[in-house]
Amino acid sequence: MEVKALQQMMTQFRQMQENLQRQIDAIQVEASAGGGMVVVKMNGQKVITDVKVEPEVFAAKDQEMLQELIRSAVNEAGRRVDEALADQMKSLAGGMPGMSNLLKIPGLF
């Protein structure tokens, strides 16, 4: 492979990485459990940015129920971030020859 072609490919990869990072930073998802009794917001880095728990959950004094609602909302938010990231990768890789095959690697996205 020629040096110039390799340099162009590296430039494309850098641009793709920068674009992906900007898009990851912009991702914000929200998920709820128990009909909205617990709401979790998460960013593209899978950091929880907000948690809201309705007062009725505390009134029930059911620790196990609260734990399950939080766990369910956090897991759903994580799934939504994964979906958003996969969509972003597909749109970015669509413009680069040969990259669509990379997305077929199990466990990558």
MISELO-740715 format. One line per field, with one value per residue (C-alpha): residue number from 1; y, z, x; residue in one letter. Coordinates in pm, 1 decimal. Layout:
BEGIN
n NUM;...
c2 Y;...
c3 Z;...
c1 X;...
res A;...
***
This chain:
BEGIN
n 1;2;3;4;5;6;7;8;9;10;11;12;13;14;15;16;17;18;19;20;21;22;23;24;25;26;27;28;29;30;31;32;33;34;35;36;37;38;39;40;41;42;43;44;45;46;47;48;49;50;51;52;53;54;55;56;57;58;59;60;61;62;63;64;65;66;67;68;69;70;71;72;73;74;75;76;77;78;79;80;81;82;83;84;85;86;87;88;89;90;91;92;93;94;95;96;97;98;99;100;101;102;103;104;105;106;107;108;109
c2 0.0;340.6;577.2;846.6;605.9;493.5;854.1;924.9;619.4;727.4;1075.4;920.9;706.7;1009.8;1206.5;913.7;883.5;1255.5;1244.6;939.9;1102.5;1413.8;1197.9;988.5;1305.6;1421.1;1099.3;1133.1;855.5;815.8;493.8;422.4;128.7;63.6;285.9;584.1;525.5;529.0;729.4;715.5;943.1;827.5;981.3;819.4;728.0;523.1;761.6;811.2;1181.8;1182.1;951.5;1030.8;816.8;888.8;939.8;650.0;409.3;527.3;519.5;149.6;86.2;-205.2;-211.0;-503.1;-333.8;-11.8;-205.4;-392.4;-73.4;100.9;-203.2;-230.5;139.0;143.8;-172.1;-32.2;297.1;101.0;-91.1;235.2;380.9;64.3;100.2;467.1;389.2;108.4;339.9;605.3;354.2;228.2;578.1;668.7;344.5;352.3;609.7;413.8;119.8;-211.4;-77.2;-226.9;-573.3;-464.9;-400.4;-767.1;-879.7;-1027.0;-825.3;-516.5;-327.3
c3 0.0;-86.0;192.8;62.6;57.3;410.1;527.2;370.6;540.7;877.3;827.3;752.2;1066.2;1278.6;1135.5;1195.0;1554.1;1617.1;1465.3;1670.3;1992.0;1924.7;1859.5;2171.2;2377.4;2238.6;2323.8;2605.8;2677.7;2929.2;3054.5;3314.5;3512.2;3702.3;3478.1;3540.9;3912.9;3850.8;3566.5;3476.9;3235.5;3091.9;2854.5;2571.6;2808.1;3009.1;3301.7;3486.9;3479.6;3663.8;3868.4;3969.2;4208.1;4268.2;4636.9;4626.1;4593.0;4926.3;5086.4;5006.1;5205.8;4975.9;4941.5;4697.3;4467.2;4461.9;4388.7;4101.7;3953.9;3961.8;3816.0;3535.6;3446.2;3445.5;3232.6;2982.7;2961.6;2893.6;2612.8;2462.4;2469.1;2298.8;2027.1;1974.4;1954.4;1703.9;1489.3;1499.8;1398.9;1109.8;976.4;1011.0;865.5;577.5;402.5;435.4;205.7;385.7;723.4;703.4;735.4;1056.3;1214.5;1166.8;1421.0;1716.0;2034.3;1866.0;1879.0
c1 0.0;131.6;226.9;-7.9;-303.7;-220.8;-205.0;-543.3;-690.4;-549.6;-696.0;-1035.6;-1014.8;-923.8;-1214.9;-1447.5;-1324.0;-1374.8;-1723.7;-1813.1;-1688.7;-1900.4;-2203.5;-2142.5;-2115.7;-2451.4;-2639.5;-2891.4;-3141.2;-3418.9;-3572.5;-3835.8;-3968.7;-4286.4;-4495.4;-4269.9;-4220.7;-3842.5;-3688.1;-3318.3;-3131.9;-2799.6;-2546.3;-2351.9;-2068.7;-2322.2;-2300.8;-2628.1;-2704.0;-3037.6;-3258.8;-3615.6;-3815.8;-4183.5;-4273.3;-4523.2;-4230.5;-4092.4;-4436.1;-4464.0;-4144.1;-4068.5;-3691.3;-3686.6;-3937.1;-3731.7;-3414.4;-3581.9;-3727.8;-3389.2;-3213.9;-3472.2;-3455.3;-3073.1;-3053.3;-3304.8;-3113.6;-2794.5;-2967.1;-3088.4;-2736.1;-2606.5;-2870.7;-2788.1;-2415.1;-2473.2;-2685.1;-2413.1;-2145.6;-2355.4;-2409.8;-2042.2;-1910.9;-2155.9;-1940.1;-1616.9;-1549.3;-1509.4;-1621.6;-1970.6;-1812.5;-1640.6;-1981.0;-2072.2;-1813.2;-2008.3;-1978.1;-1834.1;-2165.4
res M;E;V;K;A;L;Q;Q;M;M;T;Q;F;R;Q;M;Q;E;N;L;Q;R;Q;I;D;A;I;Q;V;E;A;S;A;G;G;G;M;V;V;V;K;M;N;G;Q;K;V;I;T;D;V;K;V;E;P;E;V;F;A;A;K;D;Q;E;M;L;Q;E;L;I;R;S;A;V;N;E;A;G;R;R;V;D;E;A;L;A;D;Q;M;K;S;L;A;G;G;M;P;G;M;S;N;L;L;K;I;P;G;L;F
***
